[in-house]
């Protein structure tokens, strides 16, 4: 898991609980997507998107 994503989950207990409830294949899909990003800016931007997705605010990697 990318350190920035791990830190974001640690800071947001609601998002962390939602992440844990996801099926394992979907957890891996999110982790793999963030780990394969090239720039620090894209990692930062997508970590925010992933947290918002876990909170039910927006779509992420083509899923509601």
CHARMM-style PDB file with segment names, atoms N, HN, CA, C and O in Angstrom:
ATOM      1  N   UNK     1       0.850  -1.170   0.000  1.00  0.00      PROA
ATOM      2  CA  UNK     1       0.000   0.000   0.000  1.00  0.00      PROA
ATOM      3  C   UNK     1       0.899   1.238   0.000  1.00  0.00      PROA
ATOM      4  O   UNK     1       1.902   1.291   0.711  1.00  0.00      PROA
ATOM      5  N   UNK     2       0.530   2.214  -0.795  1.00  0.00      PROA
ATOM      6  HN  UNK     2      -0.285   2.171  -1.373  1.00  0.00      PROA
ATOM      7  CA  UNK     2       1.301   3.448  -0.878  1.00  0.00      PROA
ATOM      8  C   UNK     2       1.249   4.166   0.471  1.00  0.00      PROA
ATOM      9  O   UNK     2       0.184   4.238   1.085  1.00  0.00      PROA
ATOM     10  N   UNK     3       2.377   4.696   0.942  1.00  0.00      PROA
ATOM     11  HN  UNK     3       3.242   4.638   0.443  1.00  0.00      PROA
ATOM     12  CA  UNK     3       2.407   5.357   2.256  1.00  0.00      PROA
ATOM     13  C   UNK     3       1.424   6.525   2.384  1.00  0.00      PROA
ATOM     14  O   UNK     3       0.855   6.738   3.454  1.00  0.00      PROA
ATOM     15  N   UNK     4       1.224   7.275   1.310  1.00  0.00      PROA
ATOM     16  HN  UNK     4       1.686   7.102   0.441  1.00  0.00      PROA
ATOM     17  CA  UNK     4       0.289   8.405   1.368  1.00  0.00      PROA
ATOM     18  C   UNK     4      -1.147   7.915   1.518  1.00  0.00      PROA
ATOM     19  O   UNK     4      -1.946   8.548   2.209  1.00  0.00      PROA
ATOM     20  N   UNK     5      -1.479   6.809   0.888  1.00  0.00      PROA
ATOM     21  HN  UNK     5      -0.830   6.295   0.327  1.00  0.00      PROA
ATOM     22  CA  UNK     5      -2.826   6.252   1.014  1.00  0.00      PROA
ATOM     23  C   UNK     5      -3.021   5.671   2.406  1.00  0.00      PROA
ATOM     24  O   UNK     5      -4.086   5.827   3.003  1.00  0.00      PROA
ATOM     25  N   UNK     6      -2.006   5.008   2.920  1.00  0.00      PROA
ATOM     26  HN  UNK     6      -1.141   4.881   2.435  1.00  0.00      PROA
ATOM     27  CA  UNK     6      -2.069   4.444   4.280  1.00  0.00      PROA
ATOM     28  C   UNK     6      -2.273   5.568   5.300  1.00  0.00      PROA
ATOM     29  O   UNK     6      -3.076   5.428   6.223  1.00  0.00      PROA
ATOM     30  N   UNK     7      -1.552   6.679   5.139  1.00  0.00      PROA
ATOM     31  HN  UNK     7      -0.900   6.793   4.389  1.00  0.00      PROA
ATOM     32  CA  UNK     7      -1.683   7.815   6.043  1.00  0.00      PROA
ATOM     33  C   UNK     7      -3.079   8.439   5.952  1.00  0.00      PROA
ATOM     34  O   UNK     7      -3.673   8.800   6.968  1.00  0.00      PROA
ATOM     35  N   UNK     8      -3.592   8.561   4.732  1.00  0.00      PROA
ATOM     36  HN  UNK     8      -3.110   8.268   3.907  1.00  0.00      PROA
ATOM     37  CA  UNK     8      -4.934   9.127   4.543  1.00  0.00      PROA
ATOM     38  C   UNK     8      -5.993   8.248   5.210  1.00  0.00      PROA
ATOM     39  O   UNK     8      -6.932   8.760   5.819  1.00  0.00      PROA
ATOM     40  N   UNK     9      -5.845   6.936   5.097  1.00  0.00      PROA
ATOM     41  HN  UNK     9      -5.082   6.520   4.603  1.00  0.00      PROA
ATOM     42  CA  UNK     9      -6.787   6.029   5.758  1.00  0.00      PROA
ATOM     43  C   UNK     9      -6.675   6.122   7.278  1.00  0.00      PROA
ATOM     44  O   UNK     9      -7.677   6.036   7.987  1.00  0.00      PROA
ATOM     45  N   UNK    10      -5.452   6.298   7.770  1.00  0.00      PROA
ATOM     46  HN  UNK    10      -4.638   6.368   7.194  1.00  0.00      PROA
ATOM     47  CA  UNK    10      -5.250   6.410   9.216  1.00  0.00      PROA
ATOM     48  C   UNK    10      -5.886   7.685   9.763  1.00  0.00      PROA
ATOM     49  O   UNK    10      -6.380   7.707  10.890  1.00  0.00      PROA
ATOM     50  N   UNK    11      -5.872   8.733   8.966  1.00  0.00      PROA
ATOM     51  HN  UNK    11      -5.471   8.715   8.050  1.00  0.00      PROA
ATOM     52  CA  UNK    11      -6.451  10.007   9.397  1.00  0.00      PROA
ATOM     53  C   UNK    11      -7.974  10.008   9.341  1.00  0.00      PROA
ATOM     54  O   UNK    11      -8.622  10.742  10.088  1.00  0.00      PROA
ATOM     55  N   UNK    12      -8.550   9.194   8.463  1.00  0.00      PROA
ATOM     56  HN  UNK    12      -8.024   8.598   7.856  1.00  0.00      PROA
ATOM     57  CA  UNK    12      -9.999   9.202   8.271  1.00  0.00      PROA
ATOM     58  C   UNK    12     -10.556   7.825   8.642  1.00  0.00      PROA
ATOM     59  O   UNK    12     -10.530   6.896   7.835  1.00  0.00      PROA
ATOM     60  N   UNK    13     -11.052   7.710   9.852  1.00  0.00      PROA
ATOM     61  HN  UNK    13     -11.073   8.465  10.507  1.00  0.00      PROA
ATOM     62  CA  UNK    13     -11.534   6.414  10.360  1.00  0.00      PROA
ATOM     63  C   UNK    13     -12.749   5.902   9.591  1.00  0.00      PROA
ATOM     64  O   UNK    13     -12.913   4.693   9.430  1.00  0.00      PROA
ATOM     65  N   UNK    14     -13.603   6.810   9.113  1.00  0.00      PROA
ATOM     66  HN  UNK    14     -13.470   7.793   9.243  1.00  0.00      PROA
ATOM     67  CA  UNK    14     -14.785   6.390   8.361  1.00  0.00      PROA
ATOM     68  C   UNK    14     -14.382   5.765   7.034  1.00  0.00      PROA
ATOM     69  O   UNK    14     -14.918   4.729   6.639  1.00  0.00      PROA
ATOM     70  N   UNK    15     -13.432   6.400   6.348  1.00  0.00      PROA
ATOM     71  HN  UNK    15     -12.997   7.240   6.670  1.00  0.00      PROA
ATOM     72  CA  UNK    15     -12.949   5.857   5.076  1.00  0.00      PROA
ATOM     73  C   UNK    15     -12.229   4.526   5.303  1.00  0.00      PROA
ATOM     74  O   UNK    15     -12.360   3.602   4.501  1.00  0.00      PROA
ATOM     75  N   UNK    16     -11.477   4.432   6.385  1.00  0.00      PROA
ATOM     76  HN  UNK    16     -11.371   5.183   7.037  1.00  0.00      PROA
ATOM     77  CA  UNK    16     -10.769   3.194   6.697  1.00  0.00      PROA
ATOM     78  C   UNK    16     -11.759   2.060   6.941  1.00  0.00      PROA
ATOM     79  O   UNK    16     -11.553   0.942   6.468  1.00  0.00      PROA
ATOM     80  N   UNK    17     -12.826   2.341   7.672  1.00  0.00      PROA
ATOM     81  HN  UNK    17     -12.994   3.249   8.056  1.00  0.00      PROA
ATOM     82  CA  UNK    17     -13.840   1.312   7.928  1.00  0.00      PROA
ATOM     83  C   UNK    17     -14.499   0.874   6.627  1.00  0.00      PROA
ATOM     84  O   UNK    17     -14.760  -0.312   6.431  1.00  0.00      PROA
ATOM     85  N   UNK    18     -14.768   1.830   5.735  1.00  0.00      PROA
ATOM     86  HN  UNK    18     -14.556   2.794   5.894  1.00  0.00      PROA
ATOM     87  CA  UNK    18     -15.368   1.500   4.437  1.00  0.00      PROA
ATOM     88  C   UNK    18     -14.403   0.674   3.596  1.00  0.00      PROA
ATOM     89  O   UNK    18     -14.825  -0.249   2.899  1.00  0.00      PROA
ATOM     90  N   UNK    19     -13.108   0.998   3.653  1.00  0.00      PROA
ATOM     91  HN  UNK    19     -12.765   1.748   4.219  1.00  0.00      PROA
ATOM     92  CA  UNK    19     -12.103   0.262   2.892  1.00  0.00      PROA
ATOM     93  C   UNK    19     -12.017  -1.185   3.370  1.00  0.00      PROA
ATOM     94  O   UNK    19     -11.925  -2.109   2.562  1.00  0.00      PROA
ATOM     95  N   UNK    20     -12.047  -1.371   4.663  1.00  0.00      PROA
ATOM     96  HN  UNK    20     -12.122  -0.620   5.319  1.00  0.00      PROA
ATOM     97  CA  UNK    20     -11.962  -2.728   5.232  1.00  0.00      PROA
ATOM     98  C   UNK    20     -13.172  -3.571   4.838  1.00  0.00      PROA
ATOM     99  O   UNK    20     -13.052  -4.783   4.658  1.00  0.00      PROA
ATOM    100  N   UNK    21     -14.338  -2.936   4.702  1.00  0.00      PROA
ATOM    101  HN  UNK    21     -14.436  -1.952   4.848  1.00  0.00      PROA
ATOM    102  CA  UNK    21     -15.552  -3.663   4.341  1.00  0.00      PROA
ATOM    103  C   UNK    21     -15.599  -4.057   2.870  1.00  0.00      PROA
ATOM    104  O   UNK    21     -16.397  -4.910   2.482  1.00  0.00      PROA
ATOM    105  N   UNK    22     -14.746  -3.438   2.042  1.00  0.00      PROA
ATOM    106  HN  UNK    22     -14.098  -2.745   2.357  1.00  0.00      PROA
ATOM    107  CA  UNK    22     -14.734  -3.775   0.610  1.00  0.00      PROA
ATOM    108  C   UNK    22     -14.245  -5.202   0.403  1.00  0.00      PROA
ATOM    109  O   UNK    22     -13.471  -5.718   1.209  1.00  0.00      PROA
ATOM    110  N   UNK    23     -14.696  -5.840  -0.677  1.00  0.00      PROA
ATOM    111  HN  UNK    23     -15.325  -5.420  -1.332  1.00  0.00      PROA
ATOM    112  CA  UNK    23     -14.133  -7.151  -1.008  1.00  0.00      PROA
ATOM    113  C   UNK    23     -12.629  -7.025  -1.266  1.00  0.00      PROA
ATOM    114  O   UNK    23     -12.155  -5.984  -1.720  1.00  0.00      PROA
ATOM    115  N   UNK    24     -11.901  -8.073  -0.979  1.00  0.00      PROA
ATOM    116  HN  UNK    24     -12.286  -8.919  -0.610  1.00  0.00      PROA
ATOM    117  CA  UNK    24     -10.444  -8.054  -1.095  1.00  0.00      PROA
ATOM    118  C   UNK    24      -9.981  -7.686  -2.506  1.00  0.00      PROA
ATOM    119  O   UNK    24      -8.998  -6.961  -2.660  1.00  0.00      PROA
ATOM    120  N   UNK    25     -10.672  -8.175  -3.531  1.00  0.00      PROA
ATOM    121  HN  UNK    25     -11.470  -8.764  -3.406  1.00  0.00      PROA
ATOM    122  CA  UNK    25     -10.251  -7.865  -4.903  1.00  0.00      PROA
ATOM    123  C   UNK    25     -10.381  -6.379  -5.195  1.00  0.00      PROA
ATOM    124  O   UNK    25      -9.584  -5.836  -5.959  1.00  0.00      PROA
ATOM    125  N   UNK    26     -11.370  -5.704  -4.603  1.00  0.00      PROA
ATOM    126  HN  UNK    26     -12.017  -6.146  -3.982  1.00  0.00      PROA
ATOM    127  CA  UNK    26     -11.557  -4.274  -4.832  1.00  0.00      PROA
ATOM    128  C   UNK    26     -10.534  -3.464  -4.040  1.00  0.00      PROA
ATOM    129  O   UNK    26     -10.059  -2.433  -4.516  1.00  0.00      PROA
ATOM    130  N   UNK    27     -10.193  -3.922  -2.839  1.00  0.00      PROA
ATOM    131  HN  UNK    27     -10.579  -4.760  -2.453  1.00  0.00      PROA
ATOM    132  CA  UNK    27      -9.124  -3.283  -2.073  1.00  0.00      PROA
ATOM    133  C   UNK    27      -7.821  -3.333  -2.876  1.00  0.00      PROA
ATOM    134  O   UNK    27      -7.113  -2.333  -2.998  1.00  0.00      PROA
ATOM    135  N   UNK    28      -7.523  -4.503  -3.412  1.00  0.00      PROA
ATOM    136  HN  UNK    28      -8.098  -5.315  -3.313  1.00  0.00      PROA
ATOM    137  CA  UNK    28      -6.299  -4.668  -4.201  1.00  0.00      PROA
ATOM    138  C   UNK    28      -6.317  -3.800  -5.452  1.00  0.00      PROA
ATOM    139  O   UNK    28      -5.279  -3.271  -5.851  1.00  0.00      PROA
ATOM    140  N   UNK    29      -7.481  -3.647  -6.074  1.00  0.00      PROA
ATOM    141  HN  UNK    29      -8.323  -4.077  -5.750  1.00  0.00      PROA
ATOM    142  CA  UNK    29      -7.600  -2.827  -7.272  1.00  0.00      PROA
ATOM    143  C   UNK    29      -7.268  -1.366  -6.955  1.00  0.00      PROA
ATOM    144  O   UNK    29      -6.551  -0.718  -7.717  1.00  0.00      PROA
ATOM    145  N   UNK    30      -7.776  -0.850  -5.854  1.00  0.00      PROA
ATOM    146  HN  UNK    30      -8.359  -1.376  -5.235  1.00  0.00      PROA
ATOM    147  CA  UNK    30      -7.485   0.524  -5.456  1.00  0.00      PROA
ATOM    148  C   UNK    30      -6.001   0.681  -5.128  1.00  0.00      PROA
ATOM    149  O   UNK    30      -5.360   1.631  -5.578  1.00  0.00      PROA
ATOM    150  N   UNK    31      -5.465  -0.239  -4.356  1.00  0.00      PROA
ATOM    151  HN  UNK    31      -5.986  -1.011  -3.990  1.00  0.00      PROA
ATOM    152  CA  UNK    31      -4.050  -0.184  -3.980  1.00  0.00      PROA
ATOM    153  C   UNK    31      -3.158  -0.260  -5.213  1.00  0.00      PROA
ATOM    154  O   UNK    31      -2.205   0.508  -5.339  1.00  0.00      PROA
ATOM    155  N   UNK    32      -3.459  -1.170  -6.108  1.00  0.00      PROA
ATOM    156  HN  UNK    32      -4.234  -1.794  -6.005  1.00  0.00      PROA
ATOM    157  CA  UNK    32      -2.660  -1.335  -7.328  1.00  0.00      PROA
ATOM    158  C   UNK    32      -2.721  -0.082  -8.192  1.00  0.00      PROA
ATOM    159  O   UNK    32      -1.707   0.337  -8.751  1.00  0.00      PROA
ATOM    160  N   UNK    33      -3.905   0.520  -8.304  1.00  0.00      PROA
ATOM    161  HN  UNK    33      -4.728   0.180  -7.849  1.00  0.00      PROA
ATOM    162  CA  UNK    33      -4.062   1.720  -9.109  1.00  0.00      PROA
ATOM    163  C   UNK    33      -3.188   2.853  -8.564  1.00  0.00      PROA
ATOM    164  O   UNK    33      -2.473   3.506  -9.324  1.00  0.00      PROA
ATOM    165  N   UNK    34      -3.244   3.082  -7.263  1.00  0.00      PROA
ATOM    166  HN  UNK    34      -3.825   2.551  -6.646  1.00  0.00      PROA
ATOM    167  CA  UNK    34      -2.465   4.170  -6.661  1.00  0.00      PROA
ATOM    168  C   UNK    34      -0.973   3.867  -6.730  1.00  0.00      PROA
ATOM    169  O   UNK    34      -0.176   4.774  -6.969  1.00  0.00      PROA
ATOM    170  N   UNK    35      -0.581   2.622  -6.528  1.00  0.00      PROA
ATOM    171  HN  UNK    35      -1.228   1.885  -6.334  1.00  0.00      PROA
ATOM    172  CA  UNK    35       0.836   2.264  -6.579  1.00  0.00      PROA
ATOM    173  C   UNK    35       1.445   2.431  -7.970  1.00  0.00      PROA
ATOM    174  O   UNK    35       2.650   2.657  -8.083  1.00  0.00      PROA
ATOM    175  N   UNK    36       0.651   2.327  -9.018  1.00  0.00      PROA
ATOM    176  HN  UNK    36      -0.328   2.144  -8.926  1.00  0.00      PROA
ATOM    177  CA  UNK    36       1.174   2.415 -10.377  1.00  0.00      PROA
ATOM    178  C   UNK    36       1.199   3.828 -10.938  1.00  0.00      PROA
ATOM    179  O   UNK    36       1.586   4.018 -12.091  1.00  0.00      PROA
ATOM    180  N   UNK    37       0.799   4.815 -10.162  1.00  0.00      PROA
ATOM    181  HN  UNK    37       0.485   4.661  -9.226  1.00  0.00      PROA
ATOM    182  CA  UNK    37       0.836   6.191 -10.631  1.00  0.00      PROA
ATOM    183  C   UNK    37       2.282   6.672 -10.682  1.00  0.00      PROA
ATOM    184  O   UNK    37       3.107   6.269  -9.863  1.00  0.00      PROA
ATOM    185  N   UNK    38       2.584   7.538 -11.654  1.00  0.00      PROA
ATOM    186  HN  UNK    38       1.914   7.866 -12.320  1.00  0.00      PROA
ATOM    187  CA  UNK    38       3.966   7.943 -11.912  1.00  0.00      PROA
ATOM    188  C   UNK    38       4.426   9.148 -11.087  1.00  0.00      PROA
ATOM    189  O   UNK    38       5.528   9.127 -10.539  1.00  0.00      PROA
ATOM    190  N   UNK    39       3.613  10.185 -10.990  1.00  0.00      PROA
ATOM    191  HN  UNK    39       2.718  10.202 -11.435  1.00  0.00      PROA
ATOM    192  CA  UNK    39       4.071  11.417 -10.353  1.00  0.00      PROA
ATOM    193  C   UNK    39       3.470  11.573  -8.955  1.00  0.00      PROA
ATOM    194  O   UNK    39       2.424  11.003  -8.643  1.00  0.00      PROA
ATOM    195  N   UNK    40       4.151  12.352  -8.132  1.00  0.00      PROA
ATOM    196  HN  UNK    40       5.001  12.814  -8.385  1.00  0.00      PROA
ATOM    197  CA  UNK    40       3.667  12.616  -6.781  1.00  0.00      PROA
ATOM    198  C   UNK    40       2.351  13.387  -6.817  1.00  0.00      PROA
ATOM    199  O   UNK    40       1.484  13.185  -5.967  1.00  0.00      PROA
ATOM    200  N   UNK    41       2.205  14.272  -7.803  1.00  0.00      PROA
ATOM    201  HN  UNK    41       2.910  14.437  -8.494  1.00  0.00      PROA
ATOM    202  CA  UNK    41       0.969  15.044  -7.926  1.00  0.00      PROA
ATOM    203  C   UNK    41      -0.220  14.138  -8.218  1.00  0.00      PROA
ATOM    204  O   UNK    41      -1.298  14.313  -7.649  1.00  0.00      PROA
ATOM    205  N   UNK    42      -0.021  13.176  -9.101  1.00  0.00      PROA
ATOM    206  HN  UNK    42       0.854  13.034  -9.563  1.00  0.00      PROA
ATOM    207  CA  UNK    42      -1.124  12.269  -9.429  1.00  0.00      PROA
ATOM    208  C   UNK    42      -1.446  11.357  -8.250  1.00  0.00      PROA
ATOM    209  O   UNK    42      -2.608  11.009  -8.042  1.00  0.00      PROA
ATOM    210  N   UNK    43      -0.448  10.972  -7.485  1.00  0.00      PROA
ATOM    211  HN  UNK    43       0.496  11.255  -7.654  1.00  0.00      PROA
ATOM    212  CA  UNK    43      -0.695  10.165  -6.282  1.00  0.00      PROA
ATOM    213  C   UNK    43      -1.526  10.970  -5.293  1.00  0.00      PROA
ATOM    214  O   UNK    43      -2.525  10.479  -4.768  1.00  0.00      PROA
ATOM    215  N   UNK    44      -1.110  12.214  -5.040  1.00  0.00      PROA
ATOM    216  HN  UNK    44      -0.298  12.614  -5.467  1.00  0.00      PROA
ATOM    217  CA  UNK    44      -1.851  13.064  -4.096  1.00  0.00      PROA
ATOM    218  C   UNK    44      -3.291  13.253  -4.544  1.00  0.00      PROA
ATOM    219  O   UNK    44      -4.219  13.128  -3.745  1.00  0.00      PROA
ATOM    220  N   UNK    45      -3.475  13.556  -5.827  1.00  0.00      PROA
ATOM    221  HN  UNK    45      -2.721  13.658  -6.476  1.00  0.00      PROA
ATOM    222  CA  UNK    45      -4.813  13.803  -6.370  1.00  0.00      PROA
ATOM    223  C   UNK    45      -5.687  12.559  -6.259  1.00  0.00      PROA
ATOM    224  O   UNK    45      -6.859  12.657  -5.893  1.00  0.00      PROA
ATOM    225  N   UNK    46      -5.135  11.402  -6.567  1.00  0.00      PROA
ATOM    226  HN  UNK    46      -4.183  11.323  -6.864  1.00  0.00      PROA
ATOM    227  CA  UNK    46      -5.922  10.175  -6.558  1.00  0.00      PROA
ATOM    228  C   UNK    46      -6.138   9.612  -5.161  1.00  0.00      PROA
ATOM    229  O   UNK    46      -7.114   8.894  -4.941  1.00  0.00      PROA
ATOM    230  N   UNK    47      -5.269   9.911  -4.220  1.00  0.00      PROA
ATOM    231  HN  UNK    47      -4.476  10.494  -4.399  1.00  0.00      PROA
ATOM    232  CA  UNK    47      -5.518   9.514  -2.831  1.00  0.00      PROA
ATOM    233  C   UNK    47      -6.747  10.263  -2.320  1.00  0.00      PROA
ATOM    234  O   UNK    47      -7.602   9.679  -1.654  1.00  0.00      PROA
ATOM    235  N   UNK    48      -6.834  11.564  -2.634  1.00  0.00      PROA
ATOM    236  HN  UNK    48      -6.140  12.039  -3.175  1.00  0.00      PROA
ATOM    237  CA  UNK    48      -8.008  12.347  -2.234  1.00  0.00      PROA
ATOM    238  C   UNK    48      -9.262  11.781  -2.892  1.00  0.00      PROA
ATOM    239  O   UNK    48     -10.303  11.665  -2.246  1.00  0.00      PROA
ATOM    240  N   UNK    49      -9.169  11.427  -4.174  1.00  0.00      PROA
ATOM    241  HN  UNK    49      -8.323  11.521  -4.699  1.00  0.00      PROA
ATOM    242  CA  UNK    49     -10.319  10.852  -4.884  1.00  0.00      PROA
ATOM    243  C   UNK    49     -10.730   9.516  -4.266  1.00  0.00      PROA
ATOM    244  O   UNK    49     -11.921   9.238  -4.119  1.00  0.00      PROA
ATOM    245  N   UNK    50      -9.753   8.696  -3.908  1.00  0.00      PROA
ATOM    246  HN  UNK    50      -8.786   8.921  -4.028  1.00  0.00      PROA
ATOM    247  CA  UNK    50     -10.056   7.392  -3.322  1.00  0.00      PROA
ATOM    248  C   UNK    50     -10.748   7.546  -1.967  1.00  0.00      PROA
ATOM    249  O   UNK    50     -11.702   6.827  -1.670  1.00  0.00      PROA
ATOM    250  N   UNK    51     -10.273   8.476  -1.153  1.00  0.00      PROA
ATOM    251  HN  UNK    51      -9.499   9.060  -1.394  1.00  0.00      PROA
ATOM    252  CA  UNK    51     -10.906   8.715   0.149  1.00  0.00      PROA
ATOM    253  C   UNK    51     -12.334   9.221  -0.054  1.00  0.00      PROA
ATOM    254  O   UNK    51     -13.257   8.764   0.621  1.00  0.00      PROA
ATOM    255  N   UNK    52     -12.518  10.161  -0.981  1.00  0.00      PROA
ATOM    256  HN  UNK    52     -11.768  10.532  -1.529  1.00  0.00      PROA
ATOM    257  CA  UNK    52     -13.869  10.654  -1.273  1.00  0.00      PROA
ATOM    258  C   UNK    52     -14.766   9.530  -1.776  1.00  0.00      PROA
ATOM    259  O   UNK    52     -15.947   9.476  -1.432  1.00  0.00      PROA
ATOM    260  N   UNK    53     -14.218   8.643  -2.579  1.00  0.00      PROA
ATOM    261  HN  UNK    53     -13.259   8.687  -2.858  1.00  0.00      PROA
ATOM    262  CA  UNK    53     -14.987   7.495  -3.071  1.00  0.00      PROA
ATOM    263  C   UNK    53     -15.424   6.601  -1.910  1.00  0.00      PROA
ATOM    264  O   UNK    53     -16.568   6.150  -1.865  1.00  0.00      PROA
ATOM    265  N   UNK    54     -14.520   6.352  -0.984  1.00  0.00      PROA
ATOM    266  HN  UNK    54     -13.590   6.719  -1.021  1.00  0.00      PROA
ATOM    267  CA  UNK    54     -14.851   5.507   0.165  1.00  0.00      PROA
ATOM    268  C   UNK    54     -15.899   6.160   1.057  1.00  0.00      PROA
ATOM    269  O   UNK    54     -16.644   5.474   1.757  1.00  0.00      PROA
ATOM    270  N   UNK    55     -15.954   7.494   1.029  1.00  0.00      PROA
ATOM    271  HN  UNK    55     -15.349   8.052   0.461  1.00  0.00      PROA
ATOM    272  CA  UNK    55     -16.959   8.220   1.808  1.00  0.00      PROA
ATOM    273  C   UNK    55     -18.258   8.401   1.039  1.00  0.00      PROA
ATOM    274  O   UNK    55     -19.215   8.975   1.559  1.00  0.00      PROA
ATOM    275  N   UNK    56     -18.296   7.908  -0.210  1.00  0.00      PROA
ATOM    276  HN  UNK    56     -17.519   7.442  -0.632  1.00  0.00      PROA
ATOM    277  CA  UNK    56     -19.508   7.966  -1.007  1.00  0.00      PROA
ATOM    278  C   UNK    56     -19.734   9.285  -1.717  1.00  0.00      PROA
ATOM    279  O   UNK    56     -20.858   9.585  -2.118  1.00  0.00      PROA
ATOM    280  N   UNK    57     -18.687  10.078  -1.879  1.00  0.00      PROA
ATOM    281  HN  UNK    57     -17.773   9.834  -1.553  1.00  0.00      PROA
ATOM    282  CA  UNK    57     -18.832  11.399  -2.483  1.00  0.00      PROA
ATOM    283  C   UNK    57     -18.632  11.429  -3.985  1.00  0.00      PROA
ATOM    284  O   UNK    57     -19.181  12.304  -4.653  1.00  0.00      PROA
ATOM    285  N   UNK    58     -17.859  10.496  -4.541  1.00  0.00      PROA
ATOM    286  HN  UNK    58     -17.413   9.785  -3.998  1.00  0.00      PROA
ATOM    287  CA  UNK    58     -17.591  10.515  -5.972  1.00  0.00      PROA
ATOM    288  C   UNK    58     -17.187   9.141  -6.479  1.00  0.00      PROA
ATOM    289  O   UNK    58     -16.947   8.211  -5.710  1.00  0.00      PROA
ATOM    290  N   UNK    59     -17.120   9.047  -7.816  1.00  0.00      PROA
ATOM    291  HN  UNK    59     -17.315   9.803  -8.441  1.00  0.00      PROA
ATOM    292  CA  UNK    59     -16.677   7.810  -8.459  1.00  0.00      PROA
ATOM    293  C   UNK    59     -15.158   7.734  -8.417  1.00  0.00      PROA
ATOM    294  O   UNK    59     -14.471   8.753  -8.338  1.00  0.00      PROA
ATOM    295  N   UNK    60     -14.645   6.502  -8.473  1.00  0.00      PROA
ATOM    296  HN  UNK    60     -15.204   5.674  -8.537  1.00  0.00      PROA
ATOM    297  CA  UNK    60     -13.196   6.297  -8.537  1.00  0.00      PROA
ATOM    298  C   UNK    60     -12.939   5.042  -9.331  1.00  0.00      PROA
ATOM    299  O   UNK    60     -13.617   4.032  -9.145  1.00  0.00      PROA
ATOM    300  N   UNK    61     -11.988   5.096 -10.195  1.00  0.00      PROA
ATOM    301  HN  UNK    61     -11.436   5.917 -10.347  1.00  0.00      PROA
ATOM    302  CA  UNK    61     -11.599   4.033 -11.123  1.00  0.00      PROA
ATOM    303  C   UNK    61     -12.806   3.341 -11.760  1.00  0.00      PROA
ATOM    304  O   UNK    61     -12.880   2.116 -11.852  1.00  0.00      PROA
ATOM    305  N   UNK    62     -13.744   4.181 -12.194  1.00  0.00      PROA
ATOM    306  HN  UNK    62     -13.684   5.176 -12.119  1.00  0.00      PROA
ATOM    307  CA  UNK    62     -14.889   3.682 -12.942  1.00  0.00      PROA
ATOM    308  C   UNK    62     -15.975   2.999 -12.128  1.00  0.00      PROA
ATOM    309  O   UNK    62     -16.811   2.281 -12.675  1.00  0.00      PROA
ATOM    310  N   UNK    63     -15.959   3.226 -10.813  1.00  0.00      PROA
ATOM    311  HN  UNK    63     -15.279   3.809 -10.369  1.00  0.00      PROA
ATOM    312  CA  UNK    63     -16.969   2.582  -9.961  1.00  0.00      PROA
ATOM    313  C   UNK    63     -17.694   3.618  -9.131  1.00  0.00      PROA
ATOM    314  O   UNK    63     -17.152   4.677  -8.812  1.00  0.00      PROA
ATOM    315  N   UNK    64     -18.929   3.296  -8.788  1.00  0.00      PROA
ATOM    316  HN  UNK    64     -19.370   2.436  -9.047  1.00  0.00      PROA
ATOM    317  CA  UNK    64     -19.725   4.191  -7.935  1.00  0.00      PROA
ATOM    318  C   UNK    64     -19.475   3.883  -6.480  1.00  0.00      PROA
ATOM    319  OT1 UNK    64     -20.051   4.528  -5.605  1.00  0.00      PROA
TER     320      UNK     64
END
